Amino acid sequence: DFVQNLSILSRGTLEEKLRWAFSLYDINGDGYITREEMTDIVSSVYDLMGKLAEPCIEEDTVKEKVDRIFQVT
């Protein structure tokens, strides 16, 4: 899997790269990215950033980010 994903990222078509990126966010593989999945991802990114995260990591901050991602303008 690792080598296949590396190949897609380095030599894949735009569509293959987009499918790969989508699959990272579609945690349960149902073909949709839900607010719950996006909340898990945003929280994980903040966890990885640790003390570098600005503003401080709070539940409201994660919710606000996810709300902005799903906002239709």
C-alpha positions as CSV (number, residue, x, y, z in Angstrom):
1,D,0.0,0.0,0.0
2,F,2.7,2.5,0.9
3,V,4.6,2.0,-2.4
4,Q,1.4,2.2,-4.4
5,N,0.4,5.4,-2.6
6,L,3.8,6.9,-3.2
7,S,3.6,6.0,-6.8
8,I,0.2,7.7,-7.1
9,L,1.5,10.9,-5.5
10,S,4.6,11.0,-7.6
11,R,3.4,9.7,-11.0
12,G,-0.4,9.5,-10.8
13,T,-2.8,11.5,-12.9
14,L,-4.7,14.4,-11.3
15,E,-7.7,12.2,-10.9
16,E,-5.7,9.5,-9.1
17,K,-4.2,12.1,-6.8
18,L,-7.6,13.6,-6.0
19,R,-9.1,10.1,-5.3
20,W,-6.2,9.4,-3.0
21,A,-6.6,12.7,-1.1
22,F,-10.4,12.1,-0.9
23,S,-9.8,8.7,0.6
24,L,-7.7,10.2,3.4
25,Y,-10.7,12.3,4.5
26,D,-13.4,9.6,3.8
27,I,-12.4,7.6,6.9
28,N,-15.2,5.0,6.7
29,G,-14.9,4.7,2.9
30,D,-18.6,5.4,2.2
31,G,-17.9,7.9,-0.5
32,Y,-18.9,10.9,1.6
33,I,-16.9,13.2,3.9
34,T,-19.0,13.9,7.0
35,R,-18.7,16.6,9.6
36,E,-17.7,13.9,12.1
37,E,-14.9,12.6,9.8
38,M,-13.7,16.2,9.2
39,T,-13.8,16.9,13.0
40,D,-11.6,13.8,13.5
41,I,-9.1,15.0,10.9
42,V,-9.0,18.6,12.1
43,S,-8.5,17.4,15.7
44,S,-5.7,15.1,14.6
45,V,-3.9,17.9,12.8
46,Y,-4.1,20.0,15.9
47,D,-2.8,17.1,17.9
48,L,0.2,16.8,15.5
49,M,0.9,20.5,15.8
50,G,1.0,20.3,19.6
51,K,2.1,23.5,21.2
52,L,2.6,25.2,17.8
53,A,-1.2,25.3,17.3
54,E,-2.5,28.8,17.2
55,P,-5.0,29.6,18.6
56,C,-4.9,27.2,21.5
57,I,-6.7,24.0,20.8
58,E,-10.2,24.0,22.1
59,E,-13.3,22.1,21.1
60,D,-14.9,25.3,19.9
61,T,-11.9,26.0,17.6
62,V,-12.2,22.6,16.0
63,K,-15.9,23.1,15.5
64,E,-15.4,26.5,14.0
65,K,-12.9,25.2,11.5
66,V,-15.2,22.3,10.5
67,D,-18.1,24.7,10.1
68,R,-16.1,26.9,7.8
69,I,-15.1,24.0,5.7
70,F,-18.7,23.0,5.3
71,Q,-20.0,26.5,4.8
72,V,-21.5,27.1,1.4
73,T,-21.1,30.5,0.0
